[in-house]
Amino acid sequence: MARRNNRPPVPRVATVEGLDGKGRAVVTVDGRELSAHGGLPGEQVVIELRGGRRPRPERVTRVLTPSAERVVPRCPHFVVCGGCSLMHQAPEAQLALKQQRLLDQLAAADVIPERVLEPLPSPSWHYRRRARLGARLVTAKGRVLVGFRERGNSYVADMATCHVLIEKVARLIEPLGRLIGRLTLSQRLPQVEVSAGDDMAVLVLRTLDPPTDSDLVALHAFADEYDVTLCLQPGGEQSIVGLDGGPPPDLTYALPEFDVEFTFGPSDFIQVNGPLNRRLVSTAVAWLEPQPTEMVLVLFCGIGNFPLPLARRAGRVIGLEGSASLVTRAEANAERNGVGNAIFAARDLYSDDPGPLVEPGTTVHRVLLDPPRTGVGRALAPLAALGARRIAYVSCNPITLASDAAELVRDHGYRLVTAGVVDMFPHTAHAEALALFEVT
């Protein structure tokens, strides 16, 4: 059995050379490049090293020469909680960092935008309407903790509140812990999924054992007291039910600029940041400028977040999506909003041979792409072959955006007109981006 290393941490002074993709300070110690949470570029800091011959950094314990970008984190749990990584950096500096990373990724792929989009900023606080929180009974503390995981491990952070979750949910962190602690399944409830619309918040409790009658009484009382809806999830996402055993409720959010309102289920994918989603959709539609006589193709269309606003401007919209359940939801949203010029279909866009994306002879004038982190993949070539004049690309991963951009420019006759970051997750290192391509 391996011997546990109980050596005390060793403090070392180092200069922060930059931040890595997780928002950690990059330093060089004894010729080795290391990363530690809590520093900013240019700062001289003290870090703790733990371990033997190849020590690992724990965190920055002291800042000797603070950066002008440094601010006091608003959240008292920032040092421990893994939900945020950049709250010690001014918001405008966070945006500049993310923008530069995007431009660096594009440059590494040998693609330079003709214009750089001014970053789309977000409200800094209480913006997050989707989240997955851990729940754990900690015997040593005598209570159940609810919150994000601690930074660097699987423990649940000891939190009293949260400054990025929507306010209605943020103030429930401690009451949720007390509720779960009273349940007979307090040790069999490891997760709480948060999903909120414009007027309702749903908390999905992952239950490994069924609740007793007394548990259900406590759950109903909590839901009534705090004006939230509680659901149970005994298995996969399709197993989610209300406390009465019926189907989970639908939530809604609206995009007033386009006079559309969407319904979605607690497990359906939506953009985490509601205010920024409105700006993102507005910008993408404005970039594409669809005309009443034109057809727009949307790949990875989800519940219709982009297709329905585009349908308000275009002659026709086709939305393709890998998830059949999301296609059903998109169709229902189109009907709900009286949108008759948008059609949706389930298509495996990551198959080895995606096949034709539209019926032969169909003219596609504009395209919007909203892929997951893996990018567009093999669908990019048949998409480019359609010859659409403009392509708007919404990306949650600048690395795959850069790769796809290089293929569009190098192999398919497009130019990158503009690109910039979208601050979907303030106080984290995560960067989303928006890019516009036009036929050369």
N, C-alpha and C positions, 0 to 999 in steps of 0.2 A: 504494500500500500504506500502511495506517495506521501512523503512527509509534508505537513503543512508549514508554509513559510510564515513565521511569526516575527520576522524582523521589523523593527519600527520604520516608519517612512523616513526617507532622507530628503531634506529640503535642498533645492538647487535653484540658483538664479539663472534666468534665461531671458532672451529677447524674443518677443512674438513676431514671427516672420509673416504670418498671414493666418487665415482661417480655412479649415478644411470643409468638405462637403456637408459635415454635420454641425458646423458652427464652432468647432473646437479650435483652440489656439495651437498653431504649429510652431514648435521650437526645436532647436538642435542642441542636444546634450551629449557630450563626449563623442561627437561625430555621428550620432544617431538622430534621425528626425522622429519626433514624438508629437502626440497631440494630447491636449488637456483642456478641460472645460474651464471657461471663466476669463480668458484673456482676450485682448484686442490687438490688432496689428500695430507694431511699433512700441508696445508697452514693454517695460522691464518688469518681470514678475518673479515670484517665488512659487515653484511647483513642488509637489510631494511625489517622490518616486518610491514605489514599493516593489519588492521582489529581490531576486538574487543577482545572478550574472547578467541577466537581461531585464533590468528594472522597467516597470511600466509606470507612466504618470497617472496620478489619481486626479488631481485638480489644481487649479491655481489657488493658493492659499493667501497670497498677499500681492498687491499691485504696488510696485515701487515708483513707477513713473506712469501715471494714468494717461490714456489717450484723450484727446479732445472729443472723441466720439462716445466716451463712456458716460452713462447715466446710471442713476440709482434704480435698480429693478423695482417696479411697482409691486410685484408679487413677493410676499415673504417666503414663499416656498421655492423660489427660482433656483436656489443653490442645489436643491435635492431633486425637484420634480423634472421628469424628462419630457414634459409636454412642450416646453419652450427652451430654446438654446441661445437666443440673441437678445433677451430682454435687457441686458446690460449695455446694449449699443443703441444709439439714437435711431429712431425710425428712418430718418432720411439717409443715414449711413447704411442701415440694413438694405434699403432699396438700391443704393449705389453699388453695394457689394453684389447683390443678386444680378443687377444689370450687367456688371462687368463679367460675372461668371458666364452669363449667357453669351455675351460678345466673344469671350475667350473660347467657348465651346464652338461657336460658329467659325471663328478664325482658324481653330485647329482643324476643322473640316474643310478649310479653304473656301468658306462662304462668308462674304461681307455684305451686310444690308446696305442698300443705298441710303436709307435714312434710319435713324434709331428712334423708336417710339419712346416718348416720355413715359416713364413707368406709371402704371395705373395703381395708385395707392389705395389703401384700405383703411377703414376705421381701425384704430390700434387696439381697442378693447371690446370685449364681449361680442365678437364677430362670429364665433364658431357655433354653427347649428347642428353639426354632426360630430360625434366623438365616441370613442370606446374607452370606458373607464374600468379599471380593475376593482374588485371588492375582495377583502380578505379579513378574516377574524385573526387578530394578532393577540395572542394570549397574554404576552408580556405587557401590552398596553391595556388589556381588559376591554377591548372594543373592536368594532369592525371599521376598517379604513376603506374609504372609497376615493378614487382619484386616478390620475395617470400613473404609469409606472415610474419608479425612480430612475434617474439617469444611470445607465450602465448596468442595470440588473432588473430582475423581474419582480422585485418587491413593489408593493403599492405605496406611493408617497403619502405621508401623513399630512393631509390638506384640510384646511378649514373652509376655503373658497377657491375660486378660479377666476382669473381676470380675462381669459379669452373665451370661455364658454358664454353663451347667451345668458343674460342676467337671471332669467327665470330658473335656469338649471344651476348656475354658479352658486346660488345661495342654498342649494339643496344638498351640497356635499356632506355636511355633517348630519343633517336630518336623515339622509339616506343611510348613512352608517348606523345611526341609532335604530332605524327601522329594520334593517337587515339583522342587526344584533338581536332583535326580539323574536325573529322567526325561528321555527324549528329547523329550517334548512340554512341557517346562518353560515355553516361551513360548506354548504353545497350550492353556493350562489357566487360564482367567481367573476362575473362580468355584468356591467350595465351599459347598454348601448343607448346613446342619446340621439334623437332625431326630432328636429323642430321645424315647423312651418311658420307662416306669418302669424297664426293665431293659436297654435297648439304645440305643446311639447309632449313627446312620447318617450318613456323610459322602458326599454326592453330588458327584462331581468333574465339572464341565462340561468336556468334552474336545472341542476343535475338530479334532483329529487322533486316529486310533486309536492306542492304546498298543502298543508292541512287546512281544515276549516278555520281554525284560529288564525293561521297565516293569512288566509284570504280576507278575513275581517280586518286585520291590521293593514293589509295592502289597500283595501278599499278606503279605509279611514285616512291613510296617507294621501291617496290620490285626491280625495275630497278636500282635505286641509290645505294642500299646496297647489291645487288646480292644475294637476298634471294627469296624464293618462299612463297607466302602467300596463304592460303586457308581459307575457311569459314566453320564454323560448326554451322548450325542453330538448330540442334537437337542432337541426339545421335551420337556415333562414326561413324555409317554407313551413316550419313548425310554429311560428309566432302566432299566438292567440291572445285575445283579451282576457281579463280576469274572469269573465263569465264563460270562457271557452269558445267564444265566437271569433270571427275574423278580426284582425287588428284594424283600427280606424285609418282612414285616409287623412293625410295632411295636405296642406295647400301652400303655395306661394305664388305671387303675382309678379308680372312684368308690366307695370302700368303703361310704359311708353308704347307697347305693342298691343295693349288691351287683351292680354292673355293671362289665364290663371291655370296653374298646374296642380293636379293631384298626384301624390306619390305615397308609397307605403313606407313603413319604418325602416325596411332594409333596402329600399331602392337607392340607387346612386343618384345623388344630386351634388351640386357644387357646395362645398362646406360653408363658404362665405357669401351670405345672401346679398349684402350691399354691393360687394365687388362683382358678383355674378351679373347684376343689373348693368353695371358699367361694361363688363366684358361682352355681353350679348349686344349691347348698343354699339360698341366699337366694331365688333366683327361684322354686324349687319351694315354699318356705315362704310366699312372698307369694301365689302363685296358689291354694294350698290346694285342689288338685283332690280331688274326692270319688270314691269307687268307682263311683258311678252317672253320672259326668260325662264329657264328651268335651272333649279339649284339642286345639287346632290349633296347630301350630308352623310358622312360615314361616322359610325359610332354615335348614333343619334340619341341614345338614351330614352328618356321619357318625353323628348320633344323640346328640350330647353332652347336649342337653336332653330330647329325646323319650323316651329310655329311662328316665332317672330319673323323669320325669313319669308314664310308664306304670306304674311301681311303685306309684303312688298313685291314678291315675285309672282310669276304666272303659275308656276308649279314647283313643288318640292318633293323629292324622293329621299326618304331616310332609311338607312340600313343600319342594323344593329345585331350583334351576336346573340344577345339574350332575348329569347322569345317572350319572356314575361315583360321586359321593358318595351318591346314592340307593342304588346297588348296595351300597356299603359299609355304609350304615345298615341295610339289610335283613339283611345278613350279621351285623351286630352284634346286631340283634334276635334272630336265630336263635341266635347263639352264647350269648346270655344267657337263652334260654328266654322271651323276651318275645313273647307271642302276641297282645297287644292293641294293637300299634302297626303302622300301615301307612304306606308311603312312596310318593311319586310325584314324578316330574320335572315341573316346571312353570316356564315362563318368567315369573317374577313381575314382570319389567320390560317386558313387552310392552305395546303401546298399549292392548290390551284383554285383561287377565288372565283375564276370564271368571269364572264362579262358582268359588269356592275349594273348595267341598264339594258333594256331591250335594244337589239340591233337597230340602227337608224335613229336612235334618240340623240338629240343634240343637248349637250350639257354646257351651260354657259358659265356657271359659277359652282364652286365646291367649298364646302366647309368640313374640316377634319377635326375631330375631338377624341383622339385615341387615348388608351391607357398608357402607362409608363413605357410599355414596350414599343410604342410608336406604331406606324401604319403597317409596316411589314410588307408581305408579298402583294398586298393590294395596291401598293404605290404605283407599280408599272401599269397595270390595266387602268388605274385611275388617270395617270398622266396621258395615256393613249387617247382619252376622251377629248383632250385638247381644250379644256375649259380655259377661258381667258384669265380668270382670277381664282386663286386658292387661298382661303384663310385657314390657318393652322393654329388650333388651340392646343398647347402642350403642357403636360404636367411633369415633363422631364426634358430639360434642355439638351441632354446628351443625345437622346433619340431624335429630338427635333433637328439637331445639327446633322445627324447622319441622314435623315430623310431629306433635309434641305440640300445637302450635297448631291444626292441622287437626282432630285428634281432639277437642279441647276446644271449638273454635269451631263446627265443622260437624257433629259426630257425637254430641254429648251425653255426652262423657266428662269426668271431672275428673282432674287430676293429683294423686294421693294422696301420693306420695313420690318422691323422686329423689335420687341421690347418685353420687359417682364411685367407680370401681373401679380401683385402682392396678395395672393390668396391666403397665405398663412403668416401674418405678421409675427415677429419675435421667434420665428424658426428659420432654419437655413433652407427650407423648401422653397423652390422658385417655380412658378408657372410662367408661361410665355405665350405671346401671340405674334404670329408672323404672317406676312402677306406676300404671295408670289403672283407674278404676272407672266404671260407668254412673252418671250423676247421678240 
